[in-house]
């Protein structure tokens, strides 16, 4: 199995947070949901999982 820098898939928020932590842009892949990612031996279907903050654990 090939090893190297990991790809990071996530929302635009994930993208910006990872970029702020100096993860190279080439490793970042923003997704929204509905995409089907083919990795040869396996396929991943991205699903959107909207969620809200839990007010009981919020800081404001």
N, C-alpha and C positions, 0 to 999 in steps of 0.2 A: 504494500500500500504506500502510495506517495505521501510524504509528509512535507509540511511547509506552513506558511502563514494560514491561519484559519479564516474562512469567509464568515462574515457576520451578516445575518439576515434579520431584518426587523423594520419597525416603523421609521418614519423620518426622525422621530425623537431619538430612537436608538441610533440612527445614523449620526445625528449631530452630537449626541453624548459620546459616542465612540470616537468621532473625529476630534472632539475636544480633549480626549485622552490620548491623542496622537496615533490612533489606529489609522494606517494608510488608507486613503480613499479607495484604492484598488481592492481592498479587502471588504469593503462595505457594500451591501446590496439592499437598498430599501424595497420593501414589499408592502402591499396594501391588503391583500386577501383576494383569493380567486386565482392566483398564479399557480401554475403547476411547474415544479422544478424537477428536471430530469438529471439524475446523477449517474446514469448508466445502470448500475446494479440496483438502484432504488429510485423511487419517485416520491416527492413531497408535494402535497397540496396545501397551500397556505390558506388558512382561514382567519377571518377577522374575529377578534374576541374583545369587543368593546366592554369597558368596565368603568365604573365610577369609583371615586375615592370613598372610603369608609369614614364617615364623619366622626365616629367614635375614636378613630386613630389619627385624625387630622391635627395639624399644628395651628390651625387658624380658622 
